[in-house]
């Protein structure tokens, strides 16, 4: 096994190329499916909007306050730590944002998730089939490009979003968004209607589900987030948590029984309930060519530590208060036990300041050659670099040289730092351009230089360089 700290990912250039290739390959394989799914789902989703069963996630009624605090919520992962924490969640009163990987296991334990998030276009109805979801409180959070049989069979409300890939020219931002519009006559003829977006909200995608679950919880008004099963490694040397699934022979039975709160006649450990289930036990983890060791001694995989980097980036982007109930590869996020979390119902925890979150995330990200560029409008960009001072400087210069025509929305780039605010648009001729975004170069470079210096000092002290 490669005994390598996750804070010391070797050959960062090679790793970044691998990540870029991974993203490109994933995008290439998934895009055609998402395009076909988007077309196949169109009528069901637009009808659901008209019926009031579907809405943009930003239009969802926000979760209530509890004693003056926003309702806390749980982000579920599929790591082995979930084997311990899942059984405590029956007594949790806040939000539970799961994926299709957790849905049936939660129901087995008598827990109704508040939301199921679907990101992967290959998540099918078969993964959660067998439960009459219409008898639950659960809502589906998804984009229009998920697998059609999930949309066709989902009986409850749907909260929709558009995937933000960071590119304005992407299928999601352009074509998919336009496909899901309502055409309204404004009395100027068939050629001049008003188009209204059904789905306006774009959520940033960070390669795995937990960042999306984090963002989705924030969108529906939840407050402090708690991680359960987000290990990004293999604590206890176990591959993942042990799912409970419905036996194929019995999952389509009529009058299916439900635990605790759904069927008042169903008692704990009811043999009539348990007989329908079987546990899918996962084996111990076996080392591979891409095996790594996290900084706190947890076995992991290169891709899991890439996912960890993405989640830390999502934390930096969201500035959410987060606690973890896991003892996996993440040590940057403050820990609390699942028992304490449930007892307190996630309330009355010490507040995490924005400065604390920035410090914790920036220090970790710098160790894996990732740096945050902050815009004057609170926007954030992430740049991977092994030579950050020079590359960040050039990157910010290029950002500050982009100009936008407020009339035709044409975007233009200059090769110098001249003020073009009184110039004419090269496309429509309109006089008066505005900067697309403003970034304080000195402020960003000072922060990044301090991170680089701290990183280099620690590496020298550890004898790494």
KEMITI-992889 format. One line per 10 residues: number of its first residue (from 1); their letters; for each residue x, y, z of C-alpha. Coordinates in Angstrom, 1 decimal. Example, Ala and Ser with C-alpha at 12.3 -4.5 7.8 and 13.67 -1.06 7.14 Angstrom:
BEGIN
1> AS> 12.3/-4.5/7.8 ~ 13.7/-1.1/7.1 $
//
This chain:
BEGIN
1> XXXXXXXXXX> 0.0/0.0/0.0 ~ 1.2/3.6/-0.7 ~ 1.7/5.1/2.7 ~ 1.0/8.7/1.5 ~ -0.7/11.5/3.5 ~ -3.7/13.0/1.9 ~ -2.3/16.4/2.8 ~ 0.7/15.5/0.7 ~ -0.8/14.2/-2.5 ~ 2.3/13.4/-4.6 $
11> XXXXXXXXXX> 2.9/14.6/-8.1 ~ 0.1/17.1/-8.0 ~ 0.4/17.8/-11.8 ~ -0.2/14.2/-12.6 ~ -3.1/14.0/-10.2 ~ -4.7/17.0/-11.7 ~ -4.4/15.7/-15.2 ~ -6.0/12.5/-14.0 ~ -8.8/14.4/-12.4 ~ -9.4/16.5/-15.5 $
21> XXXXXXXXXX> -9.4/13.3/-17.6 ~ -11.8/11.7/-15.1 ~ -14.2/14.7/-15.3 ~ -14.0/14.9/-19.1 ~ -14.6/11.1/-19.4 ~ -17.5/11.3/-17.0 ~ -19.1/14.3/-18.8 ~ -18.6/12.6/-22.1 ~ -20.3/9.4/-21.0 ~ -23.1/11.0/-19.1 $
31> XXXXXXXXXX> -24.1/14.0/-21.3 ~ -25.9/12.0/-24.0 ~ -27.9/10.2/-21.4 ~ -28.8/13.4/-19.6 ~ -29.9/14.9/-23.0 ~ -32.1/12.0/-23.7 ~ -33.5/11.9/-20.2 ~ -34.2/15.6/-20.3 ~ -36.4/15.1/-23.4 ~ -38.1/12.0/-22.0 $
41> XXXXXXXXXX> -38.9/13.7/-18.7 ~ -40.3/16.9/-20.2 ~ -44.0/16.3/-20.1 ~ -44.1/14.7/-16.7 ~ -42.1/17.5/-15.1 ~ -43.8/20.4/-16.8 ~ -47.2/18.8/-15.9 ~ -46.1/18.5/-12.3 ~ -45.1/22.1/-12.3 ~ -48.6/23.1/-13.6 $
51> XXXXXXXXXX> -50.2/20.8/-11.0 ~ -48.1/22.3/-8.1 ~ -46.4/19.0/-7.4 ~ -43.0/20.3/-8.7 ~ -41.3/23.6/-8.1 ~ -37.9/25.2/-8.4 ~ -35.9/24.4/-5.2 ~ -35.6/28.1/-4.4 ~ -39.4/28.3/-4.3 ~ -39.7/25.7/-1.6 $
61> XXXXXXXXXX> -41.2/26.9/1.7 ~ -38.3/27.3/4.1 ~ -37.8/25.0/7.1 ~ -39.1/26.5/10.3 ~ -37.1/28.0/13.1 ~ -36.6/26.0/16.4 ~ -36.1/28.2/19.4 ~ -34.8/30.9/17.2 ~ -32.4/28.6/15.3 ~ -32.7/27.2/11.8 $
71> XXXXXXXXXX> -33.7/23.6/11.7 ~ -30.5/21.4/11.6 ~ -30.1/18.7/8.9 ~ -28.1/15.6/8.2 ~ -26.1/14.9/5.1 ~ -25.8/11.1/4.6 ~ -22.9/9.4/3.0 ~ -22.3/5.7/2.3 ~ -19.2/5.2/4.4 ~ -18.9/2.4/7.0 $
81> XXXXXXXXXX> -19.5/4.9/9.9 ~ -23.1/5.0/8.9 ~ -23.5/1.4/10.3 ~ -23.2/3.0/13.7 ~ -25.0/6.3/13.3 ~ -28.1/5.2/11.2 ~ -29.9/3.5/14.0 ~ -29.9/6.7/16.1 ~ -31.6/8.7/13.4 ~ -35.1/7.4/14.2 $
91> XXXXXXXXXX> -35.2/9.9/17.1 ~ -33.9/12.8/14.9 ~ -36.5/15.5/14.2 ~ -34.6/17.7/11.8 ~ -33.9/17.3/8.1 ~ -32.4/14.1/6.6 ~ -31.0/14.5/3.1 ~ -30.2/11.1/1.7 ~ -29.5/9.6/-1.7 ~ -31.0/6.5/-3.4 $
101> XXXXXXXXXX> -28.2/4.5/-1.8 ~ -29.6/5.1/1.7 ~ -33.4/5.3/1.1 ~ -34.4/1.7/1.7 ~ -32.0/1.3/4.7 ~ -33.6/4.3/6.3 ~ -37.1/2.9/5.8 ~ -36.0/-0.4/7.3 ~ -35.0/1.4/10.5 ~ -38.3/3.3/10.6 $
111> XXXXXXXXXX> -36.8/6.6/9.4 ~ -38.4/8.7/6.7 ~ -35.9/10.9/5.0 ~ -37.1/14.4/4.4 ~ -35.4/14.5/1.0 ~ -33.8/12.1/-1.5 ~ -31.2/13.8/-3.8 ~ -30.6/12.4/-7.2 ~ -27.6/13.6/-9.1 ~ -26.4/10.6/-11.1 $
121> XXXXXXXXXX> -28.4/10.1/-14.4 ~ -28.1/6.3/-13.9 ~ -30.0/6.2/-10.6 ~ -33.1/4.2/-11.4 ~ -36.4/3.5/-9.7 ~ -35.3/0.0/-9.0 ~ -33.0/1.3/-6.3 ~ -35.9/2.5/-4.1 ~ -38.7/0.4/-5.4 ~ -40.9/-1.6/-3.0 $
131> XXXXXXXXXX> -41.9/1.3/-0.7 ~ -45.0/3.2/-1.2 ~ -43.4/6.6/-1.1 ~ -46.7/8.4/-1.3 ~ -47.3/7.5/2.3 ~ -44.0/9.2/3.4 ~ -43.0/12.9/3.9 ~ -40.1/12.5/1.5 ~ -39.5/14.9/-1.4 ~ -37.3/14.3/-4.4 $
141> XXXXXXXXXX> -34.6/16.8/-5.2 ~ -33.4/16.3/-8.8 ~ -32.5/17.8/-12.1 ~ -34.4/17.2/-15.4 ~ -31.7/14.8/-16.7 ~ -32.2/11.9/-14.3 ~ -33.3/8.5/-15.4 ~ -36.9/8.6/-16.7 ~ -38.3/5.8/-14.6 ~ -37.4/7.7/-11.4 $
151> XXXXXXXXXX> -39.5/10.7/-12.6 ~ -42.3/8.4/-14.0 ~ -42.8/6.6/-10.7 ~ -42.1/9.2/-8.1 ~ -45.4/10.0/-6.4 ~ -44.6/12.9/-4.1 ~ -43.4/16.5/-4.6 ~ -40.2/17.3/-6.6 ~ -37.8/20.1/-6.1 ~ -35.8/20.8/-9.2 $
161> XXXXXXXXXX> -32.5/22.5/-10.0 ~ -30.1/22.9/-12.9 ~ -26.6/21.6/-12.7 ~ -24.0/24.4/-12.7 ~ -20.9/23.1/-14.4 ~ -19.2/26.5/-14.3 ~ -19.7/27.1/-18.0 ~ -22.3/29.4/-19.5 ~ -22.1/27.5/-22.8 ~ -23.0/24.2/-21.2 $
171> XXXXXXXXXX> -26.0/22.1/-22.2 ~ -27.4/22.6/-18.6 ~ -27.1/26.4/-18.5 ~ -28.3/27.0/-22.0 ~ -30.3/24.3/-23.8 ~ -31.7/22.4/-20.8 ~ -32.8/25.5/-19.0 ~ -34.5/26.8/-22.2 ~ -36.3/23.5/-22.7 ~ -37.9/23.8/-19.3 $
181> XXXXXXXXXX> -39.7/27.1/-20.0 ~ -43.3/28.1/-20.2 ~ -44.3/30.0/-23.3 ~ -46.9/32.7/-22.6 ~ -48.8/34.8/-25.1 ~ -48.4/38.6/-24.5 ~ -50.7/39.7/-27.2 ~ -48.0/40.4/-29.8 ~ -48.4/37.4/-32.0 ~ -47.1/33.8/-32.0 $
191> XXXXXXXXXX> -43.6/34.9/-32.7 ~ -43.3/37.2/-29.7 ~ -44.3/35.3/-26.5 ~ -42.8/35.6/-23.1 ~ -40.7/32.7/-21.9 ~ -40.6/32.0/-18.2 ~ -38.2/29.5/-16.7 ~ -39.7/26.6/-14.8 ~ -36.3/25.9/-13.2 ~ -34.1/28.9/-12.5 $
201> XXXXXXXXXX> -31.8/27.7/-9.7 ~ -28.4/26.4/-10.5 ~ -26.5/24.3/-8.0 ~ -22.7/23.8/-8.3 ~ -21.7/20.2/-8.9 ~ -18.6/18.8/-7.1 ~ -18.4/15.2/-8.6 ~ -20.1/13.4/-5.6 ~ -23.4/13.7/-3.8 ~ -22.5/15.1/-0.4 $
211> XXXXXXXXXX> -21.7/18.6/-1.7 ~ -25.0/18.7/-3.5 ~ -26.8/17.5/-0.4 ~ -25.1/20.3/1.6 ~ -26.2/22.9/-1.0 ~ -29.8/21.5/-1.2 ~ -30.3/21.6/2.5 ~ -29.2/25.3/2.5 ~ -31.6/26.1/-0.3 ~ -34.6/24.7/1.6 $
221> XXXXXXXXXX> -33.8/26.7/4.7 ~ -32.0/24.3/7.0 ~ -29.3/25.6/9.3 ~ -26.4/23.7/10.8 ~ -25.4/20.5/8.9 ~ -24.2/17.2/10.4 ~ -22.4/14.5/8.5 ~ -23.2/10.8/8.9 ~ -21.3/8.3/6.9 ~ -19.2/10.9/5.0 $
231> XXXXXXXXXX> -15.9/9.1/5.7 ~ -14.0/9.5/2.5 ~ -12.1/6.5/3.6 ~ -12.4/3.1/5.2 ~ -12.5/3.4/9.0 ~ -12.5/-0.1/10.6 ~ -11.1/-1.3/7.3 ~ -14.6/-1.7/5.9 ~ -15.6/-0.9/2.4 ~ -18.9/0.9/3.0 $
241> XXXXXXXXXX> -22.0/0.7/5.1 ~ -24.2/-2.4/5.1 ~ -27.4/-1.6/3.2 ~ -30.8/-3.1/3.9 ~ -32.7/-4.0/0.8 ~ -36.1/-5.5/0.0 ~ -36.1/-9.1/-1.1 ~ -37.0/-9.2/-4.8 ~ -39.6/-11.9/-4.1 ~ -41.6/-9.8/-1.6 $
251> XXXXXXXXXX> -41.0/-6.2/-2.5 ~ -44.0/-5.9/-4.8 ~ -46.5/-7.3/-2.3 ~ -49.8/-5.5/-1.8 ~ -50.6/-3.6/1.4 ~ -46.9/-3.3/2.2 ~ -46.2/-2.7/5.9 ~ -44.4/0.3/7.2 ~ -42.5/0.9/10.4 ~ -43.1/3.5/13.1 $
261> XXXXXXXXXX> -45.3/6.4/12.1 ~ -46.6/5.0/8.8 ~ -48.5/1.9/10.0 ~ -49.7/2.3/13.6 ~ -50.0/-1.4/14.0 ~ -46.4/-2.1/13.1 ~ -44.2/-2.6/16.2 ~ -40.4/-2.6/16.6 ~ -38.8/-5.9/15.5 ~ -42.1/-7.0/14.0 $
271> XXXXXXXXXX> -41.3/-10.4/12.3 ~ -43.9/-9.7/9.6 ~ -41.9/-6.6/8.8 ~ -38.4/-8.0/9.1 ~ -39.1/-11.0/6.8 ~ -39.2/-8.8/3.8 ~ -35.7/-7.5/4.2 ~ -32.2/-8.8/3.8 ~ -28.9/-7.1/4.7 ~ -26.3/-6.5/2.0 $
281> XXXXXXXXXX> -23.1/-6.8/4.0 ~ -20.0/-5.3/2.5 ~ -16.6/-6.9/2.8 ~ -13.4/-5.6/4.4 ~ -11.5/-3.1/2.2 ~ -8.6/-4.6/0.1 ~ -5.7/-2.5/-0.9 ~ -5.4/-1.5/-4.6 ~ -2.9/0.3/-6.8 ~ -4.6/3.6/-6.0 $
291> XXXXXXXXXX> -4.7/3.0/-2.2 ~ -3.7/5.9/0.0 ~ -3.5/6.7/3.7 ~ -5.2/9.8/5.1 ~ -3.4/12.2/7.3 ~ -5.1/10.7/10.4 ~ -4.2/7.1/9.5 ~ -7.4/6.0/7.8 ~ -7.1/3.8/4.7 ~ -8.5/5.5/1.7 $
301> XXXXXXXXXX> -8.4/5.7/-2.1 ~ -7.1/8.4/-4.4 ~ -10.6/9.1/-5.7 ~ -12.1/9.3/-2.2 ~ -9.5/11.9/-1.2 ~ -10.4/13.8/-4.4 ~ -14.0/13.7/-3.2 ~ -12.9/14.9/0.2 ~ -11.2/17.9/-1.6 ~ -14.5/18.6/-3.4 $
311> XXXXXXXXXX> -16.4/18.5/-0.2 ~ -14.0/20.8/1.6 ~ -14.4/23.1/-1.4 ~ -18.2/23.0/-1.1 ~ -17.8/23.9/2.6 ~ -15.7/26.9/1.6 ~ -18.2/27.9/-1.0 ~ -21.3/27.6/1.2 ~ -19.8/28.8/4.5 ~ -22.2/26.4/6.3 $
321> XXXXXXXXXX> -21.7/25.4/9.9 ~ -20.9/21.7/9.7 ~ -20.1/19.1/12.3 ~ -19.2/15.5/11.5 ~ -20.3/12.5/13.5 ~ -17.9/10.3/11.7 ~ -14.3/9.3/12.5 ~ -13.2/9.0/8.9 ~ -10.7/10.9/6.8 ~ -12.1/14.4/7.6 $
331> XXXXXXXXXX> -10.5/16.0/10.6 ~ -10.9/19.6/9.4 ~ -14.5/19.6/10.4 ~ -15.3/19.7/14.1 ~ -16.5/16.4/15.6 ~ -19.5/15.5/17.7 ~ -20.9/12.1/18.6 ~ -24.1/10.9/17.0 ~ -25.5/10.3/20.5 ~ -24.8/13.9/21.6 $
341> XXXXXXXXXX> -26.1/15.3/18.3 ~ -29.5/13.4/18.5 ~ -29.8/14.3/22.2 ~ -29.4/18.0/21.5 ~ -31.3/17.7/18.2 ~ -28.4/19.6/16.6 ~ -29.2/22.7/18.6 ~ -27.1/24.9/20.9 ~ -23.8/24.0/19.3 ~ -20.9/26.5/19.3 $
351> XXXXXXXXXX> -21.3/28.8/16.3 ~ -18.6/28.4/13.6 ~ -17.5/31.8/12.4 ~ -16.9/32.6/8.7 ~ -13.2/33.2/9.5 ~ -12.9/29.8/11.2 ~ -14.4/28.1/8.1 ~ -12.1/30.1/5.7 ~ -9.0/29.2/7.8 ~ -9.8/25.5/8.0 $
361> XXXXXXXXXX> -10.8/25.1/4.4 ~ -8.0/27.2/2.9 ~ -5.3/25.5/4.9 ~ -6.5/22.1/3.7 ~ -7.0/23.1/0.1 ~ -3.5/24.6/-0.1 ~ -2.0/21.3/0.9 ~ -3.6/19.7/-2.2 ~ -2.6/22.6/-4.4 ~ -6.1/24.2/-4.6 $
371> XXXXXXXXXX> -6.6/27.9/-4.0 ~ -9.7/30.0/-3.7 ~ -10.1/33.3/-5.5 ~ -12.7/35.6/-4.0 ~ -14.5/38.2/-6.1 ~ -15.7/41.5/-4.8 ~ -19.3/40.3/-5.2 ~ -18.7/37.4/-2.8 ~ -18.3/35.0/-5.7 ~ -15.6/32.3/-5.4 $
381> XXXXXXXXXX> -13.4/30.5/-8.0 ~ -11.2/27.5/-7.3 ~ -7.8/27.2/-9.1 ~ -5.6/24.2/-8.9 ~ -1.9/25.1/-9.2 ~ 1.6/24.0/-8.1 ~ 2.8/27.6/-8.9 ~ -0.1/29.6/-7.4 ~ 1.5/33.0/-7.0 ~ 2.2/33.4/-10.7 $
391> XXXXXXXXXX> -0.9/31.5/-12.0 ~ -3.3/33.2/-9.6 ~ -1.9/36.6/-10.6 ~ -2.4/35.9/-14.3 ~ -5.8/34.4/-13.7 ~ -7.0/37.5/-11.8 ~ -5.6/39.8/-14.5 ~ -7.6/37.9/-17.1 ~ -10.8/38.0/-15.0 ~ -10.5/41.7/-14.5 $
401> XXXXXXXXXX> -10.1/42.2/-18.3 ~ -13.5/40.8/-19.1 ~ -16.2/43.3/-20.1 ~ -19.9/42.8/-20.7 ~ -22.4/44.7/-22.8 ~ -25.5/45.3/-20.6 ~ -27.7/45.5/-23.7 ~ -26.9/42.4/-25.7 ~ -25.0/40.5/-23.0 ~ -22.0/40.0/-25.3 $
411> XXXXXXXXXX> -18.8/39.1/-23.3 ~ -15.5/40.6/-24.4 ~ -11.9/40.2/-23.3 ~ -9.2/42.9/-23.5 ~ -5.4/42.4/-23.5 ~ -4.6/45.3/-21.2 ~ -5.9/47.1/-18.1 ~ -7.5/50.1/-19.9 ~ -10.9/51.3/-18.7 ~ -13.4/50.4/-21.5 $
421> XXXXXXXXXX> -16.5/51.5/-19.6 ~ -17.2/54.2/-22.2 ~ -16.4/52.0/-25.2 ~ -18.9/50.5/-27.8 ~ -19.9/46.9/-27.8 ~ -18.1/45.0/-30.6 ~ -21.4/43.1/-31.4 ~ -24.3/45.6/-31.2 ~ -22.5/48.9/-31.0 ~ -24.1/50.0/-27.7 $
431> XXXXXXXXXX> -22.0/52.5/-25.8 ~ -21.1/51.6/-22.3 ~ -19.6/48.4/-21.0 ~ -19.4/47.0/-17.5 ~ -16.9/44.7/-15.9 ~ -18.1/41.1/-15.8 ~ -16.6/40.7/-12.4 ~ -14.2/42.5/-10.1 ~ -11.5/40.7/-8.2 ~ -9.1/42.4/-5.7 $
441> XXXXXXXXXX> -5.8/41.1/-6.9 ~ -3.7/42.3/-3.9 ~ -6.1/41.0/-1.3 ~ -6.2/37.5/-2.9 ~ -2.5/37.3/-3.5 ~ -1.7/38.3/0.1 ~ -4.0/35.6/1.5 ~ -2.6/32.9/-0.9 ~ 1.0/33.9/-0.3 ~ 0.4/33.4/3.5 $
451> XXXXXXXXXX> -1.0/29.9/2.8 ~ 1.9/29.0/0.5 ~ 4.4/30.1/3.2 ~ 2.7/28.2/5.9 ~ 2.5/25.1/3.7 ~ 6.2/25.2/2.8 ~ 7.2/25.8/6.5 ~ 5.2/22.7/7.6 ~ 6.6/20.6/4.8 ~ 10.2/21.6/5.7 $
461> XXXXX> 9.5/20.8/9.4 ~ 8.2/17.4/8.5 ~ 11.2/16.6/6.4 ~ 9.1/16.3/3.2 ~ 11.2/18.7/1.3 $
//
